[in-house]
């Protein structure tokens, strides 16, 4: 489904992607990891494993929903330990040492189940073959997301990575999207942003002037009074059908990997 901006006005040569729940199913990965940890705690402490998973999910959602540039100086490892302590307290276990063990076990368990969403690799390959520059724009932290990038095989498939604490900005700051376009040698009018979160991925990119694609995996209604995505898709594979790519693609071999983006 297309929004108000006509695709005939565009000639996209740069595509930015969100990571979690866009190129890979982070929701399944983190809930699976949380359940693995919770099952272990349940065996040792006799608590309800699902109640602990629910409490951790609530703590994690609260942190990521409230994320702003003020959070970027904090250690994500410390924050994850805090979230697990909060979750443990919610089920009656006030144990900071156990929270630290849960946080470490959670990272290991999630790493073991990371995989690209079906269709992601084909989309990235097709865009590169069309000569598009590709960038990853995520509110994730370098301490965990560089490992995710490598485990998912994205290091060699994208031209630049824009992680919140490395660039000093978080989505939906429009300047983050403009910065990504500049680093990739493009401009907002020739760039698209693909992501699963309306508030984070669509609103800021729209304000910066990018073509926006909402990957509607959460089935969350788009606010009637807010900026509308230029396109809405339900699978990552459908991205190729809605982005108005440049008609005369550069050779794929002309796309050279860029150095990591410097802090701005």
Residue frames as qw, qx, qy, qz and C-alpha x, y, z in Angstrom:
[[0.000, 0.889, 0.458, 0.000, 0.00, 0.00, 0.00],
 [0.462, 0.276, 0.009, 0.843, 1.36, 3.40, -0.94],
 [0.173, -0.642, -0.396, 0.634, 1.13, 6.71, 0.84],
 [0.273, 0.883, 0.228, -0.305, 0.75, 10.19, -0.56],
 [0.078, -0.714, 0.489, 0.496, 4.16, 10.57, -2.21],
 [0.853, 0.474, -0.026, -0.218, 4.12, 9.33, -5.81],
 [0.808, -0.262, 0.399, 0.347, 6.79, 6.81, -6.65],
 [0.640, 0.633, 0.226, 0.373, 7.29, 8.47, -10.04],
 [0.033, -0.968, 0.150, -0.198, 8.98, 11.32, -8.20],
 [0.619, -0.639, 0.454, 0.042, 11.65, 9.04, -6.79],
 [0.777, 0.469, -0.414, 0.069, 14.76, 7.27, -8.03],
 [0.702, -0.657, 0.259, -0.092, 16.13, 5.39, -5.02],
 [0.663, 0.518, -0.507, 0.187, 19.81, 4.45, -5.00],
 [0.131, 0.323, -0.740, 0.575, 20.28, 3.98, -1.23],
 [0.705, -0.432, -0.416, -0.379, 18.27, 1.80, 1.12],
 [0.079, -0.420, 0.673, -0.604, 18.51, 1.89, 4.91],
 [0.690, -0.275, -0.636, -0.211, 17.25, -0.99, 7.03],
 [0.574, -0.579, 0.379, -0.439, 16.37, -1.44, 10.65],
 [0.224, 0.327, -0.917, 0.052, 17.75, -4.67, 12.14],
 [0.143, 0.074, 0.900, -0.405, 15.56, -6.15, 14.87],
 [0.448, 0.485, 0.674, -0.330, 12.23, -7.53, 13.63],
 [0.475, 0.737, -0.146, -0.458, 13.10, -6.29, 10.14],
 [0.484, 0.547, -0.668, -0.139, 16.07, -8.28, 8.86],
 [0.370, 0.039, -0.911, 0.175, 15.75, -10.84, 11.62],
 [0.587, -0.569, -0.443, -0.367, 13.01, -12.00, 14.00],
 [0.149, 0.390, -0.589, 0.692, 14.27, -10.44, 17.20],
 [0.640, -0.340, 0.165, -0.670, 11.00, -10.95, 19.07],
 [0.966, -0.043, -0.223, -0.124, 11.21, -14.72, 18.70],
 [0.640, 0.347, -0.499, 0.471, 14.95, -14.72, 19.46],
 [0.021, -0.426, 0.503, -0.751, 14.76, -12.71, 22.66],
 [0.755, -0.283, 0.132, -0.576, 11.67, -14.48, 23.99],
 [0.931, 0.098, -0.351, 0.032, 13.26, -17.85, 23.27],
 [0.456, 0.369, -0.533, 0.610, 16.42, -16.75, 25.09],
 [0.342, -0.424, 0.346, -0.764, 14.42, -15.33, 27.99],
 [0.903, -0.183, -0.078, -0.381, 12.51, -18.61, 28.32],
 [0.797, 0.213, -0.489, 0.284, 15.76, -20.59, 28.37],
 [0.153, 0.373, -0.523, 0.751, 17.04, -18.45, 31.23],
 [0.570, -0.327, 0.176, -0.732, 13.72, -18.50, 33.06],
 [0.921, -0.065, -0.340, -0.178, 13.49, -22.29, 32.87],
 [0.604, 0.220, -0.573, 0.508, 16.85, -22.54, 34.59],
 [0.132, -0.326, 0.413, -0.840, 15.81, -20.14, 37.34],
 [0.766, -0.232, -0.103, -0.590, 12.54, -22.02, 37.77],
 [0.862, 0.003, -0.499, 0.089, 14.37, -25.28, 38.37],
 [0.455, 0.179, -0.535, 0.689, 16.67, -23.70, 40.95],
 [0.073, -0.078, 0.388, -0.915, 14.26, -21.35, 42.73],
 [0.065, 0.411, 0.897, -0.149, 10.85, -22.89, 42.16],
 [0.225, 0.466, 0.128, -0.846, 9.33, -19.83, 40.48],
 [0.656, 0.586, 0.457, -0.131, 6.91, -19.65, 37.54],
 [0.520, -0.087, 0.454, 0.718, 9.09, -19.55, 34.43],
 [0.213, 0.624, 0.539, 0.524, 6.48, -17.84, 32.26],
 [0.256, -0.928, -0.255, 0.092, 5.90, -15.18, 34.89],
 [0.506, -0.566, 0.242, 0.604, 9.63, -14.40, 34.83],
 [0.411, 0.235, 0.564, 0.677, 9.63, -14.23, 31.02],
 [0.016, 0.827, 0.486, 0.283, 6.66, -11.85, 31.11],
 [0.386, -0.867, -0.077, 0.305, 8.35, -9.67, 33.72],
 [0.510, -0.313, 0.388, 0.701, 11.57, -9.51, 31.71],
 [0.299, 0.489, 0.589, 0.570, 9.66, -8.70, 28.53],
 [0.132, -0.924, -0.354, -0.056, 7.89, -5.84, 30.32],
 [0.467, -0.730, 0.127, 0.483, 11.18, -4.46, 31.66],
 [0.492, -0.048, 0.526, 0.692, 12.86, -4.73, 28.26],
 [0.194, 0.682, 0.564, 0.424, 9.96, -3.11, 26.41],
 [0.246, -0.932, -0.208, 0.163, 9.95, -0.23, 28.89],
 [0.496, -0.538, 0.296, 0.614, 13.67, 0.37, 28.36],
 [0.393, 0.114, 0.603, 0.684, 13.64, 0.24, 24.55],
 [0.083, 0.794, 0.553, 0.239, 10.43, 2.27, 24.25],
 [0.263, -0.940, -0.100, 0.195, 11.87, 5.05, 26.41],
 [0.728, -0.103, 0.204, 0.646, 15.32, 4.96, 24.76],
 [0.211, 0.976, 0.057, 0.015, 16.70, 8.42, 24.04],
 [0.547, 0.634, -0.341, 0.427, 20.11, 9.96, 23.46],
 [0.366, -0.712, 0.408, -0.439, 20.42, 10.34, 27.24],
 [0.935, -0.229, 0.244, -0.117, 20.66, 6.56, 27.55],
 [0.799, 0.546, -0.227, 0.110, 23.61, 6.21, 25.18],
 [0.109, 0.687, -0.613, 0.375, 26.29, 6.68, 27.81],
 [0.738, -0.339, 0.458, -0.361, 24.96, 3.73, 29.81],
 [0.016, -0.310, 0.934, 0.174, 26.34, 0.24, 29.47],
 [0.730, -0.020, -0.366, -0.577, 23.82, -2.06, 27.80],
 [0.564, 0.016, -0.801, 0.198, 25.29, -4.92, 29.86],
 [0.023, -0.041, -0.612, 0.790, 24.49, -3.02, 33.07],
 [0.519, 0.042, -0.024, -0.854, 21.03, -2.17, 31.77],
 [0.708, -0.002, -0.630, -0.320, 20.30, -5.78, 30.90],
 [0.382, -0.045, -0.799, 0.463, 21.41, -6.88, 34.36],
 [0.213, 0.049, 0.364, -0.906, 19.12, -4.21, 35.84],
 [0.638, 0.022, -0.313, -0.703, 16.21, -5.46, 33.73],
 [0.649, -0.044, -0.760, -0.015, 16.74, -9.04, 34.89],
 [0.167, -0.050, -0.688, 0.705, 16.94, -7.89, 38.50],
 [0.420, 0.040, 0.094, -0.902, 13.67, -6.02, 38.05],
 [0.708, 0.011, -0.532, -0.464, 12.09, -9.12, 36.51],
 [0.500, -0.021, -0.813, 0.297, 13.36, -11.38, 39.30],
 [0.071, 0.031, 0.521, -0.850, 12.01, -9.01, 41.94],
 [0.564, 0.000, -0.187, -0.804, 8.64, -9.15, 40.22],
 [0.812, -0.091, -0.531, -0.226, 8.50, -12.91, 40.89],
 [0.724, -0.668, 0.033, -0.169, 9.81, -12.59, 44.44],
 [0.884, -0.089, -0.001, 0.458, 13.54, -13.17, 43.95],
 [0.020, 0.987, -0.153, 0.044, 15.73, -10.21, 44.96],
 [0.816, -0.305, 0.326, 0.366, 19.16, -11.51, 43.99],
 [0.248, 0.883, -0.246, -0.315, 21.58, -9.28, 42.09],
 [0.261, -0.446, 0.814, 0.266, 24.16, -12.02, 41.56],
 [0.520, 0.316, 0.793, 0.036, 21.49, -14.17, 39.97],
 [0.405, 0.848, 0.181, -0.291, 20.44, -11.21, 37.82],
 [0.018, 0.744, -0.563, -0.360, 24.01, -10.94, 36.51],
 [0.368, -0.112, 0.907, 0.173, 24.01, -14.66, 35.71],
 [0.507, 0.595, 0.602, -0.165, 20.64, -14.33, 33.96],
 [0.286, 0.871, -0.116, -0.382, 21.88, -11.43, 31.84],
 [0.080, -0.558, 0.761, 0.321, 24.98, -13.33, 30.73],
 [0.415, 0.119, 0.901, 0.038, 23.01, -16.49, 30.05],
 [0.473, 0.722, 0.378, -0.335, 20.43, -14.53, 28.08],
 [0.217, 0.782, -0.405, -0.421, 23.08, -13.10, 25.73],
 [0.177, -0.300, 0.912, 0.217, 24.50, -16.57, 25.10],
 [0.441, 0.356, 0.812, -0.138, 21.07, -18.08, 24.52],
 [0.439, 0.787, 0.162, -0.402, 19.98, -15.35, 22.12],
 [0.072, 0.662, -0.616, -0.420, 23.21, -15.59, 20.11],
 [0.317, -0.087, 0.937, 0.118, 22.49, -19.28, 19.57],
 [0.401, 0.536, 0.740, -0.070, 19.12, -18.62, 17.88],
 [0.148, 0.689, -0.111, -0.700, 19.92, -15.60, 15.72],
 [0.466, 0.179, 0.727, 0.472, 19.01, -15.99, 12.06],
 [0.108, 0.124, -0.278, -0.946, 17.95, -13.78, 9.19],
 [0.603, 0.377, 0.407, -0.574, 14.26, -13.47, 8.41],
 [0.587, 0.243, 0.703, 0.321, 13.44, -15.63, 5.37],
 [0.399, 0.807, 0.364, 0.237, 13.80, -13.45, 2.29],
 [0.246, -0.919, 0.095, 0.294, 16.19, -10.91, 3.84],
 [0.528, -0.361, 0.549, 0.538, 19.29, -12.23, 2.11],
 [0.458, 0.453, 0.635, 0.426, 17.56, -12.28, -1.27],
 [0.067, 0.960, 0.272, 0.009, 16.40, -8.68, -0.84],
 [0.350, -0.805, 0.281, 0.388, 19.85, -7.43, 0.13],
 [0.556, -0.092, 0.643, 0.519, 21.45, -9.32, -2.74],
 [0.377, 0.667, 0.567, 0.302, 18.96, -7.99, -5.28],
 [0.050, -0.986, -0.100, 0.121, 19.42, -4.41, -4.11],
 [0.438, -0.616, 0.452, 0.473, 23.20, -4.69, -4.33],
 [0.528, 0.191, 0.678, 0.474, 22.88, -6.15, -7.83],
 [0.221, 0.858, 0.419, 0.198, 20.83, -3.07, -8.73],
 [0.446, 0.444, -0.127, 0.767, 23.70, -0.91, -7.54],
 [0.416, -0.820, -0.147, -0.365, 22.09, 0.33, -4.33],
 [0.187, 0.388, -0.652, 0.624, 24.13, 1.34, -1.32],
 [0.678, -0.478, -0.529, -0.178, 22.85, -0.35, 1.84],
 [0.058, 0.439, -0.533, 0.721, 22.97, 0.88, 5.42],
 [0.523, -0.435, -0.728, 0.091, 21.82, -0.47, 8.77],
 [0.119, -0.477, 0.202, -0.847, 20.24, 2.07, 11.14],
 [0.651, -0.384, -0.654, -0.008, 19.49, 0.64, 14.57],
 [0.374, -0.775, 0.174, -0.478, 18.87, 1.84, 18.10],
 [0.945, -0.230, -0.170, 0.155, 20.90, -1.13, 19.27],
 [0.337, -0.872, 0.345, 0.084, 24.19, -0.77, 21.13],
 [0.463, 0.652, -0.598, -0.048, 27.62, -1.62, 19.77],
 [0.308, -0.432, 0.803, -0.273, 28.38, -4.01, 22.66],
 [0.630, 0.134, 0.738, -0.198, 25.80, -6.48, 21.35],
 [0.660, 0.649, 0.184, -0.330, 24.88, -5.44, 17.83],
 [0.250, 0.685, -0.634, -0.256, 28.27, -5.85, 16.18],
 [0.285, -0.164, 0.942, -0.060, 28.16, -9.47, 17.30],
 [0.603, 0.460, 0.560, -0.334, 24.62, -9.79, 15.91],
 [0.461, 0.757, -0.241, -0.395, 25.75, -8.24, 12.61],
 [0.083, 0.519, -0.836, -0.155, 28.54, -10.79, 12.30],
 [0.390, 0.036, 0.899, -0.195, 26.46, -13.78, 13.37],
 [0.589, 0.587, 0.422, -0.361, 23.76, -12.82, 10.86],
 [0.634, 0.144, 0.516, 0.557, 26.32, -12.47, 8.06],
 [0.228, 0.922, 0.312, -0.004, 25.57, -8.81, 7.38],
 [0.418, -0.682, 0.211, 0.562, 29.10, -7.41, 7.70],
 [0.317, -0.172, 0.625, 0.693, 29.97, -8.00, 4.05],
 [0.193, 0.532, 0.764, 0.310, 26.49, -7.36, 2.70],
 [0.039, -0.945, -0.323, 0.027, 26.05, -3.75, 3.76],
 [0.502, 0.603, -0.076, 0.616, 28.06, -0.59, 3.20],
 [0.057, 0.406, -0.421, 0.809, 27.74, 1.10, 6.58],
 [0.494, -0.474, -0.721, 0.105, 26.34, 0.52, 10.06],
 [0.102, -0.518, 0.129, -0.840, 24.77, 3.23, 12.20],
 [0.553, -0.388, -0.708, 0.207, 24.44, 2.03, 15.79],
 [0.263, -0.900, -0.276, -0.212, 22.88, 4.38, 18.31],
 [0.582, -0.758, 0.057, 0.288, 25.75, 4.71, 20.75],
 [0.654, -0.037, 0.324, 0.683, 28.35, 4.97, 17.98],
 [0.219, 0.523, 0.363, 0.740, 26.63, 7.82, 16.15],
 [0.111, -0.149, -0.443, 0.877, 25.27, 9.49, 19.30],
 [0.464, 0.045, -0.099, -0.879, 21.68, 9.58, 18.02],
 [0.295, 0.171, 0.928, -0.149, 18.61, 7.40, 18.25],
 [0.158, -0.332, -0.665, -0.651, 15.67, 6.93, 15.92],
 [0.519, 0.667, 0.488, 0.217, 13.41, 8.77, 15.24],
 [0.197, -0.735, 0.119, 0.638, 15.86, 11.72, 15.21],
 [0.676, 0.723, 0.130, -0.060, 15.69, 12.94, 11.57],
 [0.072, 0.862, -0.493, -0.093, 19.34, 13.93, 11.71],
 [0.603, -0.288, 0.740, 0.070, 20.32, 10.28, 12.13],
 [0.728, 0.467, 0.497, 0.072, 18.73, 9.45, 8.76],
 [0.354, 0.928, -0.116, -0.022, 20.30, 12.49, 7.10],
 [0.305, -0.716, 0.621, 0.088, 23.66, 11.50, 8.56],
 [0.721, 0.003, 0.685, 0.105, 23.33, 7.98, 7.16],
 [0.635, 0.726, 0.259, 0.044, 22.52, 9.37, 3.71],
 [0.109, 0.934, -0.336, -0.047, 25.55, 11.66, 3.78],
 [0.492, -0.505, 0.702, 0.101, 27.92, 8.87, 4.83],
 [0.691, 0.217, 0.677, 0.128, 26.59, 6.68, 2.03],
 [0.198, -0.182, 0.466, 0.843, 27.06, 9.46, -0.53],
 [0.001, -0.529, -0.745, -0.407, 23.37, 9.93, -1.17],
 [0.171, -0.124, 0.186, -0.960, 20.62, 12.29, -0.07],
 [0.395, 0.187, 0.718, -0.541, 17.18, 11.76, 1.49],
 [0.624, 0.457, -0.035, -0.633, 15.32, 12.25, -1.80],
 [0.611, 0.411, -0.636, -0.229, 17.22, 9.27, -3.26],
 [0.115, 0.224, -0.903, 0.350, 17.02, 7.08, -0.15],
 [0.706, -0.359, -0.398, -0.463, 14.53, 4.73, 1.46],
 [0.175, -0.359, 0.756, -0.519, 14.12, 3.50, 5.04],
 [0.710, -0.155, -0.606, -0.324, 12.69, 0.06, 5.81],
 [0.038, 0.218, -0.766, 0.604, 11.65, -0.78, 9.36],
 [0.346, -0.381, -0.852, -0.094, 9.03, -2.41, 11.56],
 [0.234, -0.559, -0.542, 0.583, 8.35, 0.44, 14.00],
 [0.181, 0.828, 0.396, 0.353, 6.15, 3.31, 12.87],
 [0.299, -0.951, -0.043, 0.072, 7.28, 5.73, 15.59],
 [0.576, -0.574, 0.386, 0.436, 10.99, 4.92, 15.28],
 [0.529, -0.013, 0.634, 0.564, 11.48, 4.04, 11.62],
 [0.282, 0.650, 0.583, 0.398, 8.79, 5.90, 9.68],
 [0.121, -0.949, -0.267, 0.116, 8.27, 9.19, 11.50],
 [0.388, -0.717, 0.268, 0.513, 11.91, 10.31, 11.65],
 [0.461, 0.005, 0.648, 0.606, 12.79, 9.11, 8.15],
 [0.218, 0.756, 0.570, 0.239, 9.69, 10.82, 6.74],
 [0.167, -0.949, -0.088, 0.254, 10.66, 14.10, 8.40],
 [0.431, -0.520, 0.466, 0.572, 14.17, 13.77, 6.95],
 [0.462, 0.602, -0.257, -0.599, 12.68, 13.34, 3.46],
 [0.088, -0.243, 0.942, 0.215, 13.26, 9.62, 2.83],
 [0.684, -0.052, -0.501, -0.528, 10.89, 7.20, 1.12],
 [0.353, -0.326, 0.727, -0.490, 9.50, 5.12, 3.99],
 [0.660, -0.025, -0.680, -0.318, 8.51, 1.45, 4.03],
 [0.539, -0.385, 0.515, -0.543, 6.76, 0.04, 7.10],
 [0.426, 0.082, -0.897, -0.088, 7.24, -3.70, 7.55],
 [0.580, -0.365, 0.103, -0.721, 3.98, -4.39, 9.36],
 [0.504, 0.059, -0.856, 0.097, 4.94, -7.50, 11.30],
 [0.041, -0.091, -0.713, 0.694, 3.34, -6.24, 14.52],
 [0.113, -0.578, -0.725, -0.357, -0.05, -5.44, 12.96],
 [0.202, -0.519, -0.389, 0.734, -0.04, -2.05, 14.68],
 [0.304, 0.829, 0.452, 0.128, -2.42, 0.53, 13.16],
 [0.406, 0.178, 0.052, 0.895, -0.78, 3.61, 11.67],
 [0.013, -0.570, -0.445, 0.691, -2.09, 6.77, 13.40],
 [0.388, 0.726, 0.528, 0.210, -4.53, 8.54, 11.10],
 [0.005, 0.996, 0.058, -0.069, -3.17, 11.98, 11.95],
 [0.506, -0.625, 0.428, 0.412, 0.51, 11.15, 11.58],
 [0.269, 0.599, -0.575, -0.489, 2.75, 10.93, 8.52],
 [0.939, 0.150, 0.200, -0.236, 1.79, 7.94, 6.42],
 [0.565, -0.306, 0.648, 0.409, 4.40, 5.44, 5.20],
 [0.350, 0.483, -0.463, -0.656, 5.02, 5.60, 1.47],
 [0.684, 0.089, -0.655, -0.308, 4.49, 1.85, 1.44],
 [0.618, -0.367, 0.555, -0.419, 3.35, -0.84, 3.86],
 [0.637, 0.252, -0.702, -0.195, 4.38, -4.47, 3.40],
 [0.830, -0.428, 0.165, -0.317, 3.89, -7.60, 5.47],
 [0.939, -0.095, 0.156, 0.292, 7.02, -9.48, 4.37],
 [0.317, -0.677, 0.349, 0.566, 10.59, -8.38, 3.78],
 [0.483, 0.131, 0.700, 0.509, 10.48, -9.92, 0.30],
 [0.247, 0.806, 0.527, 0.103, 7.77, -7.44, -0.73],
 [0.246, -0.759, 0.068, 0.598, 10.19, -4.53, -0.23],
 [0.335, -0.136, 0.615, 0.701, 11.51, -5.07, -3.76],
 [0.171, 0.568, 0.732, 0.335, 8.02, -4.52, -5.15],
 [0.111, -0.904, -0.406, 0.070, 7.41, -1.14, -3.53],
 [0.366, -0.671, 0.149, 0.627, 10.70, 0.79, -3.56],
 [0.584, 0.805, 0.093, -0.041, 11.05, 2.94, -6.70],
 [0.711, -0.351, 0.309, 0.525, 14.63, 2.01, -7.55],
 [0.064, 0.679, -0.363, -0.635, 16.78, 4.02, -9.92],
 [0.839, 0.478, 0.089, -0.243, 16.23, 3.00, -13.54],
 [0.663, 0.607, -0.395, 0.190, 19.88, 2.91, -14.51],
 [0.811, -0.576, 0.080, 0.066, 21.63, 0.87, -11.86],
 [0.047, 0.781, -0.622, -0.019, 25.33, 1.09, -11.27],
 [0.712, 0.194, -0.674, 0.025, 27.31, -2.11, -11.55],
 [0.798, -0.579, -0.140, -0.089, 27.14, -4.07, -8.32],
 [0.811, -0.023, -0.159, 0.563, 30.93, -4.23, -8.31],
 [0.207, 0.587, -0.056, 0.781, 31.01, -0.45, -8.00],
 [0.577, -0.729, -0.077, -0.359, 29.54, -0.61, -4.51],
 [0.507, 0.326, -0.616, 0.507, 32.53, -0.44, -2.20],
 [0.582, -0.602, -0.510, 0.197, 32.13, -1.05, 1.56],
 [0.007, 0.830, -0.125, 0.544, 32.46, 2.17, 3.53],
 [0.305, 0.174, -0.691, 0.632, 34.38, 2.65, 6.73],
 [0.286, -0.583, -0.724, 0.233, 32.27, 2.52, 9.92],
 [0.024, -0.837, -0.225, -0.499, 30.43, 5.80, 10.49],
 [0.349, 0.123, -0.479, 0.796, 32.20, 8.14, 12.87],
 [0.150, -0.632, -0.617, 0.445, 30.41, 9.73, 15.82],
 [0.156, 0.570, 0.297, 0.750, 28.66, 12.92, 14.86]]
